[in-house]
């Protein structure tokens, strides 16, 4: 699997020395890092318009002309995550598009992103049903993990809709797209011919500026990203933008919190179930009928019989 961040920033030196080291060694921040990803998607409109057009089928000029960044903080009160700042959200007439860059797969990732997706849909409904029917919500996941095929499908790009058993789409107002970035990156490593979309994905995964310039040469959309990466790296205010050890700790904490909350919810449910059984047993001892106990506790006839 690709190891993100192949180069390492020296420790215990000044910001000026770090910047000099990075520039001297042709080292730039990777486009998949949270802040960098947001900056590219928000500022490189030629690139954004082209890649989103390829993924969604929307007209590139339409995207560029109508783009409106809409980043907000979502608070989700469940076990998936208590707080989330979405990677990137923007609006177009008739569309809200949520971009998520998933640098690693872990249990709960898909469920977590589903929660953000549901939050967007819920906010539309709160504005009025008629209005929400005219808006399509699209979540695009840029995935960087090896088990993509096992989790999400065999194709480089997989699209998901709500369907019934006859494969009939329930609604056209929701769409989720997953992109296997590793397929494109492995093609790059193996020196295979790359499509334009391959290059647009790979350029986000490189941290060597000479490699980035080479892949971007002669292409205005890719050059836009190349220049942005250099600008971000050369700006001393961005030094320390990404601490790999801090990021690792944050990701581990997120996974621990997810599993801890899931376990807690299971415990609460188990506790509630035990309480119902205790009440049911007391009611049985009082001679209350099974039918009435079922209504009072919500337990099944079989569960109540097992208490006798």
DRENMAR-773480 format. One line per field, with one value per residue (C-alpha): residue in one letter; chain; x, y, z. Coordinates in Angstrom, 3 decimals. Layout:
N
code = c(A ...);
unit = c(A ...);
x = c(X ...);
y = c(Y ...);
z = c(Z ...);
// end
This chain:
308
code = c(X X X X X X X X X X X X X X X X X X X X X X X X X X X X X X X X X X X X X X X X X X X X X X X X X X X X X X X X X X X X X X X X X X X X X X X X X X X X X X X X X X X X X X X X X X X X X X X X X X X X X X X X X X X X X X X X X X X X X X X X X X X X X X X X X X X X X X X X X X X X X X X X X X X X X X X X X X X X X X X X X X X X X X X X X X X X X X X X X X X X X X X X X X X X X X X X X X X X X X X X X X X X X X X X X X X X X X X X X X X X X X X X X X X X X X X X X X X X X X X X X X X X X X X X X X X X X X X X X X X X X X X X X X X X X X X X X X X X X X X X X X X X X X X X X X X X X X X X X X X X X X X X X X X X);
unit = c(A A A A A A A A A A A A A A A A A A A A A A A A A A A A A A A A A A A A A A A A A A A A A A A A A A A A A A A A A A A A A A A A A A A A A A A A A A A A A A A A A A A A A A A A A A A A A A A A A A A A A A A A A A A A A A A A A A A A A A A A A A A A A A A A A A A A A A A A A A A A A A A A A A A A A A A A A A A A A A A A A A A A A A A A A A A A A A A A A A A A A A A A A A A A A A A A A A A A A A A A A A A A A A A A A A A A A A A A A A A A A A A A A A A A A A A A A A A A A A A A A A A A A A A A A A A A A A A A A A A A A A A A A A A A A A A A A A A A A A A A A A A A A A A A A A A A A A A A A A A A A A A A A A A A);
x = c(0.000 1.150 2.718 1.496 4.244 7.411 9.611 10.025 10.264 13.216 12.341 13.350 14.268 12.761 9.909 12.333 14.636 11.711 10.558 14.080 14.423 11.123 11.837 15.464 14.347 11.465 9.044 5.450 2.439 0.269 -3.063 -4.873 -4.058 -7.185 -6.290 -4.495 -7.403 -9.812 -7.526 -7.140 -10.849 -11.753 -9.142 -8.357 -11.667 -10.435 -9.260 -12.402 -14.691 -12.908 -12.702 -16.245 -17.562 -15.887 -17.318 -20.860 -21.517 -22.287 -21.073 -17.617 -18.462 -21.655 -19.617 -16.992 -19.468 -21.845 -19.456 -20.184 -18.217 -20.421 -18.275 -20.066 -19.579 -21.940 -22.648 -23.962 -25.259 -24.739 -22.044 -20.650 -19.089 -20.051 -18.560 -17.497 -16.173 -16.858 -13.843 -15.488 -19.002 -20.076 -23.342 -24.473 -27.981 -29.957 -27.015 -25.127 -21.856 -19.894 -16.288 -14.632 -10.974 -10.601 -6.911 -7.456 -10.182 -11.462 -14.617 -17.171 -15.796 -18.699 -21.243 -19.643 -19.790 -23.370 -24.169 -22.791 -24.693 -27.904 -27.314 -27.189 -30.417 -32.071 -31.225 -32.816 -36.007 -36.112 -36.309 -39.463 -40.292 -41.057 -37.739 -35.742 -37.129 -35.417 -31.989 -29.724 -27.146 -23.984 -21.232 -17.922 -15.428 -11.763 -10.589 -6.968 -6.986 -6.187 -9.417 -11.599 -12.687 -13.720 -15.683 -17.084 -16.818 -14.492 -14.689 -12.359 -15.444 -18.510 -21.848 -24.459 -28.195 -31.097 -32.703 -35.266 -34.852 -35.741 -32.854 -35.255 -33.831 -36.043 -34.987 -32.801 -32.060 -29.256 -26.048 -22.830 -19.651 -16.523 -13.240 -10.448 -7.427 -5.022 -5.794 -4.601 -1.593 -0.504 -0.771 1.554 4.042 4.007 4.589 1.365 -0.425 -2.573 -5.881 -6.567 -8.646 -5.789 -3.469 -5.988 -6.105 -2.389 -1.352 -3.116 -1.037 2.472 4.788 7.740 7.427 9.522 7.164 4.171 5.548 6.257 2.748 1.197 3.292 1.236 -2.103 -3.766 -5.940 -3.032 -0.690 -3.201 -2.874 0.919 1.207 -1.180 0.822 4.032 2.327 1.028 4.399 6.341 4.083 5.769 2.391 1.589 4.662 3.461 0.233 0.459 2.053 2.008 2.275 -0.518 -2.670 -2.026 -3.070 -6.226 -7.200 -6.594 -8.650 -11.481 -11.531 -11.411 -14.255 -16.362 -15.950 -16.371 -19.649 -20.936 -20.135 -21.821 -24.960 -25.066 -24.695 -27.582 -29.769 -28.787 -29.580 -32.981 -33.678 -32.787 -35.050 -37.973 -37.406 -37.389 -40.672 -42.183 -41.202 -42.852 -46.021 -46.073 -45.840 -48.816 -50.834 -50.940 -51.616 -48.782 -50.685 -50.873 -47.225 -46.238 -48.061 -46.502 -42.889 -42.557 -41.105 -42.152 -44.292 -41.274 -39.131 -41.866 -42.369 -38.650 -39.001 -41.551);
y = c(0.000 3.526 5.171 8.758 11.273 9.657 12.552 13.747 17.271 17.814 18.275 20.953 23.593 26.977 27.459 29.219 26.166 23.824 25.837 25.971 22.204 21.546 23.821 22.623 18.991 19.566 18.591 19.875 19.062 16.278 17.274 14.647 16.385 17.975 21.668 21.243 19.275 22.063 24.734 22.969 22.302 25.848 27.732 25.581 25.955 24.732 21.526 21.200 21.790 19.205 16.395 16.894 16.973 13.623 12.068 13.424 14.182 17.830 20.424 21.753 25.385 25.106 23.984 26.722 29.535 28.596 27.259 28.503 27.107 26.050 24.597 24.201 22.305 19.412 18.122 14.581 13.262 9.535 6.903 7.604 10.914 13.784 16.529 16.796 19.486 18.135 17.948 20.147 21.190 23.412 24.416 24.630 25.507 22.333 20.537 20.264 18.365 16.979 15.876 13.527 12.469 9.139 8.483 5.171 2.549 1.687 0.140 2.924 5.043 4.329 4.719 8.012 9.458 8.196 10.289 13.442 12.612 12.149 15.437 17.291 15.655 16.383 20.065 20.248 18.667 21.202 23.950 22.487 19.276 20.977 22.824 19.724 17.766 20.223 19.701 16.716 15.838 14.116 12.821 12.054 9.942 10.068 6.744 5.835 2.278 -1.160 -2.954 -0.746 -3.694 -5.758 -2.868 -0.940 -2.745 -3.725 -0.580 2.414 4.584 3.164 4.977 4.131 4.869 3.687 0.799 -1.932 -5.687 -5.165 -2.682 0.241 3.524 4.965 8.598 10.633 13.250 11.271 9.831 8.570 8.139 6.286 6.657 4.111 6.420 3.519 2.048 5.248 5.524 1.941 2.623 5.585 3.461 0.805 3.479 2.581 5.072 7.416 8.962 12.592 11.466 9.212 12.222 14.377 11.778 10.970 14.630 14.778 11.847 13.047 15.026 15.439 18.702 17.485 14.514 16.839 19.280 16.424 14.958 18.436 19.662 21.146 20.746 23.900 22.124 20.109 23.100 24.989 22.321 22.185 25.929 25.826 23.087 25.076 28.244 26.491 24.921 28.162 30.161 30.212 30.613 27.062 25.477 22.878 22.624 18.878 16.964 13.271 12.009 14.306 13.194 9.535 10.132 11.969 9.141 6.543 8.585 8.793 5.016 4.423 6.897 5.206 1.716 3.023 4.747 1.706 -0.469 2.063 2.096 -1.695 -1.623 0.827 -1.334 -4.434 -2.654 -1.585 -5.144 -6.551 -3.990 -4.993 -8.645 -7.863 -5.955 -8.775 -11.353 -9.301 -8.969 -12.723 -13.322 -10.983 -13.151 -10.608 -12.196 -12.632 -10.508 -7.554 -7.982 -7.913 -4.577 -3.162 -4.178 -4.671 -8.137 -11.022 -13.918 -16.212 -13.906 -13.762 -17.550 -18.070 -16.060 -18.488);
z = c(0.000 -0.660 2.359 2.376 3.069 1.811 2.979 6.541 7.908 10.286 13.947 16.481 13.898 13.016 10.546 8.197 8.244 7.653 4.657 3.258 3.689 1.938 -1.027 -1.372 -1.374 -3.816 -1.070 -1.041 1.078 -0.321 -1.780 0.328 3.618 5.081 4.803 1.488 -0.011 0.967 -0.432 -3.789 -4.189 -3.190 -5.207 -8.262 -10.083 -13.481 -11.813 -9.672 -12.638 -14.775 -12.211 -10.866 -14.432 -15.147 -11.986 -12.123 -15.798 -14.987 -17.481 -16.588 -17.447 -15.365 -12.347 -12.674 -13.282 -10.453 -7.797 -4.273 -1.353 1.538 4.306 7.621 10.854 11.496 14.976 14.949 18.247 17.844 18.104 14.653 15.662 17.917 15.785 12.156 9.907 6.409 4.129 1.499 0.503 -2.365 -4.002 -7.595 -8.809 -7.999 -6.356 -3.083 -3.437 -0.487 -1.054 1.442 1.243 3.071 3.677 5.461 5.790 9.253 10.724 10.841 7.983 5.610 8.427 9.487 5.988 5.686 8.755 7.096 3.943 5.914 7.708 4.400 3.252 6.592 6.395 2.971 4.294 7.106 4.473 2.970 1.127 -2.180 -2.125 -1.215 -4.170 -6.492 -4.922 -5.557 -2.914 -4.156 -1.895 -3.624 -1.649 -2.662 -1.182 -0.506 0.812 -0.571 0.370 -1.846 -4.014 -1.000 0.506 -2.408 -5.745 -8.564 -10.660 -10.293 -9.760 -8.019 -7.791 -5.192 -5.024 -2.875 -4.772 -4.202 -4.840 -8.514 -8.836 -9.275 -7.971 -5.242 -5.713 -8.043 -5.371 -3.690 -5.104 -3.526 -5.539 -4.391 -6.296 -5.895 -6.024 -5.453 -8.883 -10.521 -8.212 -8.919 -12.663 -12.083 -10.109 -12.833 -15.500 -17.301 -19.521 -17.439 -18.384 -17.528 -14.547 -13.371 -13.407 -11.559 -8.785 -8.682 -8.417 -5.046 -3.766 -4.602 -2.325 -4.715 -6.632 -9.584 -10.029 -9.751 -12.345 -14.729 -14.493 -14.805 -17.734 -20.561 -18.770 -17.422 -14.832 -13.420 -13.551 -11.422 -8.710 -9.056 -8.515 -5.564 -3.841 -4.273 -2.998 0.119 0.865 0.279 2.610 6.001 7.706 6.594 8.187 10.631 8.669 8.976 11.814 10.787 14.381 15.548 12.615 13.444 17.069 15.945 13.595 16.299 18.771 16.227 15.778 19.540 20.103 17.419 18.863 22.427 21.563 19.691 22.721 25.007 22.872 22.890 26.666 27.025 24.790 26.734 29.985 28.676 27.523 30.929 32.609 30.360 31.180 34.894 34.571 32.491 35.117 37.850 35.777 35.170 38.917 39.312 36.905 34.065 30.654 28.145 25.628 28.046 29.021 25.340 24.979 28.150 27.493 23.761 24.335 22.099 23.248 22.981 25.153 27.807 27.739 28.371 31.609 33.052);
// end
